[in-house]
Amino acid sequence: MTEQSKHYAVEEVGPFASLMEHEFRGVKGKYFLGKNLGLTGCEVSLNRLQAGKGMPFLHAHRKNEELYIFLSGNGTFCVDGEEFPVREGSVVRVAPEGARSWTAGTEDLYFICIQAEVGTLSGATLEDGFRLEGKASWM
C-alpha cells in the first residue's frame, strides 16, 4: 500500500525475503517502485534472485543507464561478455547499450537497481541540496 502526499510517497514492501512473492513479466523476485511512488526521474526495482538461478536473458536499454547496488548474497554479473563476481557492497553501473545479465551464486542475491536517463543529472547533492530552517523530533 502506498501513502502519498504533496511532497512524499511511502511504499511498504515488506521484508526483502518476501520479494519472491512478486513477479514482473515472468521473473519472480522483482518489484518496481516507480508507479506506486510516483517517481518522475528514475525507476527503482527491489530484487531477490534465488541461489543458483540466473537472469534468463541478456538485455540493454535505449536511453537508461542502470545502477545495481548489491545488498546481500553473491553471484556473477556479465556486461558485454565480461563476467565478474558481485557480493554485498558491490556497485555496478551499466551504460544503456551494455548487454547485461547476472546469476546468483551459492546464496540468494539481493540488490536494488536504479534506472535513469543517461546524461540528465544536472547537479549532485552539493549543487542541488540546501538546508532549511526547522527541526525533526530527533534534532
Secondary structure, DSSP 8 states (H G I E B T S, - for coil): -EEE-SS-EEE----GGGGGG-EETTEETEEE-HHHHT-SS-EEEEEEE-TT-B-SS-B--SSEEEEEEEEE-EEEEEETTEEEEEETT-EEEE-TT--EEEEE-SS-EEEEEEEEETT-----HHHH----S---TT-
